[in-house]
Structure formats: C-alpha cells, structure tokens
Amino acid sequence: MGSAWFLMIIIALVSFIVQWRFKSKFKQYSEMALLSGLSGQEVAEKMLHDNGIYDVQVISVEGQLTDHYNPETKTVNLSPDVFNSRSVASAAIAAHECGHALQHAAAYNWLNLRTALVPVTNVASTLVQVTLFIGVMLLFFMHNPLVLAIGVAALAVVTLFSFITLPVEFDASSRALAWLNNNYTVMQTREEHDQAKDALWWAAMTYVVAALGSLATLLYYASFLFNRRS
C-alpha cells in the first residue's frame, strides 16, 4: 500500500510538470505566426478536403484547450484560441483533431474500440466517484468488501480506457505531422514543422501521465481490497 501511495505522489508531480510544460509550449507557439497565414479553421478544412473528407464540419466550441473530434456528429470542435488563431500551435492542434477524423474515415481499430467503450466508461466514472471512499469505509468498519470491489472494477474500466486512448492520440498526431510535412502551403519551413511536432509531443505526454495516474490510483485502492481480505 505504501509503494502505491508513493507512486501516486510521483505521478502527480510528473503530471503537474507535464501539464505546465504543455501549457507553456502552447502559449509559446501560439505567439508564433504561421507564415502561410492560415487560421486553425482553414488548416482543418484543408486537411479534411485533401484527404477526401467532405462530410465533417469544423466548428468553434467554448473553452480553452477544449479541442476534440466527435465521431457521432462528425465535427472537428476547435476552441476559439485554435479556431481563429493563425499560429503554429493552432495549426498543429487543428491538424491533430483532423487526424481523428481520418481515423474515423479509415475505421481505425483503436478509435472504434475507444468509441465503443465510451458509454461503459461514463458509467464506470460515475461509479468510481461514489464507491471508492464509501467502499473503503465499509471495508474497515463493517468488513464488507463488496462496494469497494465494485469501485475497483469500475476504476479498472476507466484505466483501461485511458490506455486505449494512447495509441489513438499518438496515431492522430502522426497523421497530422505527416500531412503537415507534405503541405508546404500550410507550414512553409522546417522550423515550423519542428515546433508543431514539439507541441503535439507534449500534448501526447499529458495523456501518458493521465493513464499512469489512473493505474497508480487503481493499484492503491486494489491494495486496500486485497490486503484487507488476505
């Protein structure tokens, strides 16, 4: 149990550093104007059309860093800072989200699996919030492991989902960078491409530490369950 707690602290510290680094990179590259002058919206629409995708709409959504692709509505949703901006960061993120649209069009297996697990994961996330603490209390004071076991099982589903997300995110970035590398009308210099690659790498690292954090939390609560029952 002590080792799981120590692991959670380490991952929380690493997560803070990665999140800070990603936000600082995004801010840095958001201030670097794209030589082509294209906005995030224009980059996204060009990438979709270059890949023969015309049934996906690019729209603006409220919030900061709320960018995502919705396979149900076939929309690339970009935050205002990405949708309207004409920077290296906005082009990189817009292309990344379009990478998910390309995955959807190609029936990419990991994306299909992740999409199929969304409803189950939503239920599991709700269960996690209401079962873990109560489950630990019931285990210690009433020696009843059932509620905690449900919480650990639900957290295992959430953890599995976070790890399935990793190949989806890395592949989307690979598709984005490959397209950007071959379209000098979007990114006209090697420096711009390297900056986009750097921004997307740090974005991907946020998913990695989130997955590891979920795994550490799972091990922590599982240690309560199995050590108490042994």
LUMTIBA-693413 format. One record per residue (C-alpha): y negated, z, x negated; residue number from 1. Coordinates in Angstrom, 2 decimals, padded with zeros to 5 digits, always signed. Each point is the difference from the previous one (the first is absolute). Layout:
R_Y_Z_X_NUM;
...
REM end
This chain:
R_+000.00_+000.00_+000.00_1;
R_-002.36_+000.85_-002.84_2;
R_+000.55_-003.36_-001.69_3;
R_-000.72_-001.84_+003.27_4;
R_-003.24_+001.96_+000.41_5;
R_-001.02_-000.79_-003.59_6;
R_+000.78_-003.69_+000.59_7;
R_-002.21_+000.01_+003.13_8;
R_-002.91_+001.42_-001.99_9;
R_+000.40_-002.61_-002.77_10;
R_+000.19_-002.88_+002.48_11;
R_-002.99_+001.34_+001.95_12;
R_-002.02_+000.05_-003.23_13;
R_+001.12_-003.52_-000.93_14;
R_-000.77_-001.19_+003.52_15;
R_-003.54_+001.37_-000.24_16;
R_-000.53_-001.77_-003.32_17;
R_+001.39_-003.30_+001.28_18;
R_-002.05_+000.13_+003.19_19;
R_-003.14_+000.77_-001.98_20;
R_+000.77_-002.80_-002.44_21;
R_+000.64_-002.52_+002.76_22;
R_-003.24_+000.88_+001.80_23;
R_-001.97_-000.23_-003.24_24;
R_+001.59_-003.40_-000.76_25;
R_-000.76_-001.23_+003.50_26;
R_-003.62_+001.13_-000.36_27;
R_-000.26_-001.63_-003.42_28;
R_+001.39_-003.36_+001.09_29;
R_-001.90_+000.13_+003.29_30;
R_-003.17_-000.21_-002.05_31;
R_+001.19_-003.12_-001.84_32;
R_-001.08_-003.09_+001.89_33;
R_+002.61_-002.72_+000.39_34;
R_-001.23_-003.12_-001.77_35;
R_+001.29_-002.18_+002.84_36;
R_-002.17_+001.95_+002.46_37;
R_+002.81_+000.22_+002.59_38;
R_+000.17_+003.00_+002.32_39;
R_+003.18_+001.97_+000.64_40;
R_+000.31_-001.73_+003.36_41;
R_-000.33_-003.44_-001.59_42;
R_+002.53_+000.82_-002.72_43;
R_+002.50_+001.21_+002.58_44;
R_-000.42_-003.03_+002.22_45;
R_+000.31_-002.36_-002.97_46;
R_+003.18_+001.66_-001.24_47;
R_+001.58_-000.15_+003.45_48;
R_-000.92_-003.65_+000.51_49;
R_+001.10_-000.97_-003.52_50;
R_+003.42_+001.38_+000.90_51;
R_+000.16_-001.80_+003.34_52;
R_-000.64_+003.08_+002.12_53;
R_-002.40_-000.66_+002.88_54;
R_+001.20_+002.49_+002.63_55;
R_-001.28_+003.11_-001.83_56;
R_-003.52_+001.23_+000.74_57;
R_-002.22_+001.73_-002.56_58;
R_-002.04_+002.77_+001.63_59;
R_-002.21_+002.92_-001.02_60;
R_+001.02_+003.58_+000.81_61;
R_-001.94_+003.23_-000.31_62;
R_+000.46_+002.39_-002.90_63;
R_+000.25_-000.06_-003.77_64;
R_+003.16_-001.24_-001.72_65;
R_+001.57_-000.55_+003.43_66;
R_+001.19_-003.49_-000.93_67;
R_+003.43_-000.97_+001.30_68;
R_+002.07_-002.78_+001.52_69;
R_+001.37_+000.47_+003.52_70;
R_+003.15_-002.09_+000.55_71;
R_+000.01_+000.71_+003.75_72;
R_-003.45_-001.45_+000.63_73;
R_+000.07_-002.37_-002.98_74;
R_-003.35_+001.22_-001.27_75;
R_-001.29_+000.63_-003.50_76;
R_-002.22_+003.04_+000.54_77;
R_-002.71_+000.50_-002.61_78;
R_-002.44_+002.88_-000.30_79;
R_-003.71_-000.99_+000.07_80;
R_-000.27_+000.64_-003.76_81;
R_+002.67_-002.67_-000.57_82;
R_-000.64_-002.35_+002.92_83;
R_-003.68_-000.60_-000.83_84;
R_-000.09_+000.63_-003.74_85;
R_-000.01_-002.83_-002.56_86;
R_+001.48_+002.01_-002.85_87;
R_+003.10_-000.04_-002.18_88;
R_+001.37_+003.06_+001.82_89;
R_-000.42_-001.51_+003.46_90;
R_+001.73_-003.21_-001.07_91;
R_+002.93_+001.93_-001.51_92;
R_+000.54_+002.19_+003.04_93;
R_-000.43_-002.88_+002.46_94;
R_+002.57_-002.04_-001.92_95;
R_+002.38_+002.98_-000.10_96;
R_-000.10_+000.43_+003.77_97;
R_+000.61_-003.71_+000.41_98;
R_+003.00_+000.50_-002.27_99;
R_+001.51_+002.02_+002.85_100;
R_-000.69_-002.88_+002.39_101;
R_+001.87_-002.30_-002.39_102;
R_+002.88_+002.47_-000.03_103;
R_+000.05_-000.01_+003.79_104;
R_+000.01_-003.79_+000.15_105;
R_+002.86_-000.13_-002.53_106;
R_+001.99_+002.74_+001.81_107;
R_-000.07_+002.14_-003.14_108;
R_+002.91_+002.45_+000.36_109;
R_-001.78_+003.13_-001.22_110;
R_-002.92_-000.60_+002.37_111;
R_+002.40_-000.56_+002.90_112;
R_+001.80_+003.25_-000.80_113;
R_-003.26_+001.91_-000.33_114;
R_-001.30_-001.39_+003.31_115;
R_+003.25_+000.90_+001.76_116;
R_-000.25_+003.57_-001.27_117;
R_-003.60_+000.57_+001.15_118;
R_+000.86_+001.39_+003.49_119;
R_+002.68_+002.32_-001.43_120;
R_-002.32_+001.13_-002.79_121;
R_-002.80_+000.77_+002.47_122;
R_+002.34_+002.29_+001.94_123;
R_+001.27_+001.56_-003.23_124;
R_-003.57_+000.65_-001.20_125;
R_-000.76_+001.87_+003.22_126;
R_+003.18_+002.07_-000.35_127;
R_-000.86_+000.87_-003.60_128;
R_-003.34_+001.46_+001.07_129;
R_+001.53_+002.35_+002.56_130;
R_+003.37_+000.93_-001.49_131;
R_-000.25_+000.83_-003.70_132;
R_-002.11_+003.17_+000.09_133;
R_+001.62_+001.25_+003.21_134;
R_+003.39_-000.88_-001.43_135;
R_-000.57_+002.06_-003.15_136;
R_-001.10_+003.00_+002.11_137;
R_+003.05_-000.26_+002.26_138;
R_+002.28_-000.33_-003.01_139;
R_-001.32_+003.11_-001.72_140;
R_-000.49_+002.29_+003.00_141;
R_+002.72_-001.18_+002.39_142;
R_+002.40_-001.71_-002.42_143;
R_-000.10_-003.12_+002.16_144;
R_-000.08_-003.18_-002.14_145;
R_-000.02_-002.55_+002.85_146;
R_-003.77_-000.60_+000.29_147;
R_-000.46_-000.21_-003.76_148;
R_+002.95_-002.41_-000.23_149;
R_-001.71_-002.25_+002.57_150;
R_-003.22_+000.17_-002.00_151;
R_+001.74_-000.84_-003.28_152;
R_+001.79_-002.94_+001.64_153;
R_-003.30_-001.27_+001.41_154;
R_-001.68_+000.39_-003.39_155;
R_+002.87_-001.96_-001.56_156;
R_-000.81_-002.90_+002.34_157;
R_-003.69_+000.16_-000.95_158;
R_+000.93_+000.08_-003.69_159;
R_+002.33_-002.97_+000.38_160;
R_-002.81_-001.91_+001.71_161;
R_-002.41_+000.77_-002.85_162;
R_+002.45_-001.38_-002.56_163;
R_+000.73_-003.12_+002.08_164;
R_-003.78_-000.55_+000.04_165;
R_-000.08_-000.37_-003.81_166;
R_+001.66_-003.44_-000.36_167;
R_-002.06_-001.22_+002.95_168;
R_-003.26_+000.99_-001.68_169;
R_+000.92_-001.23_-003.47_170;
R_+001.20_-003.34_+001.35_171;
R_-003.20_-000.48_+002.02_172;
R_-002.05_+000.57_-003.15_173;
R_+002.17_-002.46_-001.93_174;
R_-000.54_-002.65_+002.67_175;
R_-003.74_+000.69_-000.01_176;
R_-000.34_-000.21_-003.78_177;
R_+002.10_-003.17_-000.20_178;
R_-002.24_-001.69_+002.54_179;
R_-003.20_+001.24_-001.65_180;
R_+001.25_-001.19_-003.38_181;
R_+000.46_-003.52_+001.36_182;
R_-003.29_-000.19_+001.90_183;
R_-002.92_-000.23_-002.36_184;
R_-002.31_-000.68_+002.94_185;
R_+000.53_+003.69_+000.94_186;
R_+000.19_+001.71_-003.38_187;
R_-001.50_-002.22_-002.64_188;
R_+000.64_+002.02_-003.17_189;
R_+002.92_+001.80_-001.62_190;
R_-002.14_+003.14_-000.04_191;
R_-000.31_-000.02_+003.79_192;
R_+003.75_-000.44_+000.37_193;
R_+000.71_+002.87_-002.42_194;
R_-002.40_+002.24_+001.92_195;
R_+001.72_-000.86_+003.29_196;
R_+003.38_+000.75_-001.57_197;
R_-001.26_+003.35_-001.25_198;
R_-001.37_+000.95_+003.43_199;
R_+003.26_-000.91_+001.76_200;
R_+002.07_+001.86_-002.58_201;
R_-001.86_+003.25_+000.65_202;
R_+000.28_-000.58_+003.75_203;
R_+003.77_-000.36_-000.41_204;
R_+000.15_+003.23_-001.98_205;
R_-001.35_+001.91_+003.00_206;
R_+003.12_-001.05_+001.92_207;
R_+002.23_+001.04_-002.89_208;
R_-001.38_+003.53_-000.22_209;
R_+000.06_+000.30_+003.81_210;
R_+003.71_-000.85_-000.03_211;
R_+000.68_+002.46_-002.81_212;
R_-002.02_+002.66_+001.78_213;
R_+002.04_-000.48_+003.16_214;
R_+003.21_+000.26_-002.03_215;
R_-001.18_+003.22_-001.67_216;
R_-000.87_+001.51_+003.38_217;
R_+003.43_-001.00_+001.32_218;
R_+001.72_+001.70_-002.94_219;
R_-002.13_+003.11_+000.49_220;
R_+000.93_+000.49_+003.66_221;
R_+003.58_-001.08_-000.58_222;
R_+000.27_+002.74_-002.63_223;
R_-000.94_+002.59_+002.68_224;
R_+002.68_-001.34_+002.29_225;
R_+002.88_-000.33_-002.44_226;
R_-000.74_+003.09_-002.13_227;
R_-000.23_+002.18_+003.09_228;
R_+003.25_-001.36_+001.39_229;
R_+001.94_+000.27_-003.28_230;
REM end
